[in-house]
């Protein structure tokens, strides 16, 4: 059962508006996907950097030898 948003009122005067279960699930999935995308981009950059470092090492090795 999908609950709708509900509002919680406190004596201090602050009110909280909680998301529905469906909104919460979508938001959590969005941040999970965003995190995975970020990890993939960082991995890709590291992989390219390692390849570049290897090419530089080969060039330096040949030029020094």
C-alpha positions in Angstrom: 0.0 0.0 0.0 1.4 3.4 -1.0 1.0 6.0 1.7 0.6 9.6 0.7 2.7 12.4 2.1 1.9 13.3 5.6 2.7 16.3 7.7 4.1 16.2 11.2 3.5 19.2 13.4 5.6 20.0 16.5 4.8 22.2 19.5 7.9 24.4 18.7 6.2 25.5 15.5 8.2 23.5 13.0 6.4 21.3 10.5 7.9 18.3 8.6 6.5 17.1 5.3 7.4 13.5 4.8 7.5 12.0 1.3 5.3 9.1 0.2 6.8 5.6 0.0 6.8 5.9 -3.8 8.7 9.2 -3.8 11.1 7.9 -1.2 11.9 4.8 -3.3 12.4 6.9 -6.4 14.7 9.3 -4.5 16.8 6.5 -3.0 17.2 4.9 -6.5 18.2 8.2 -8.0 21.0 8.7 -5.4 22.1 5.1 -5.8 22.3 5.5 -9.6 24.2 8.8 -9.2 26.7 7.2 -6.8 27.3 4.3 -9.2 27.7 6.7 -12.1 30.2 8.7 -10.1 32.2 5.5 -9.2 32.3 4.5 -12.9 33.5 7.9 -14.0 36.3 7.9 -11.4 37.3 4.4 -12.4 37.4 5.3 -16.0 39.6 8.4 -15.3 42.0 6.2 -13.2 42.2 3.6 -16.0 43.0 6.3 -18.6 45.6 7.8 -16.3 47.3 4.4 -15.8 47.4 3.9 -19.6 49.0 7.4 -20.0 51.6 6.6 -17.3 52.5 3.4 -19.1 52.9 5.1 -22.4 55.2 7.8 -20.7 57.2 5.0 -19.1 57.7 3.3 -22.5 58.7 6.6 -24.1 61.1 7.4 -21.3 62.6 3.9 -21.3 63.3 4.1 -25.0 64.7 7.6 -24.9 67.0 6.9 -21.9 68.3 3.6 -23.2 
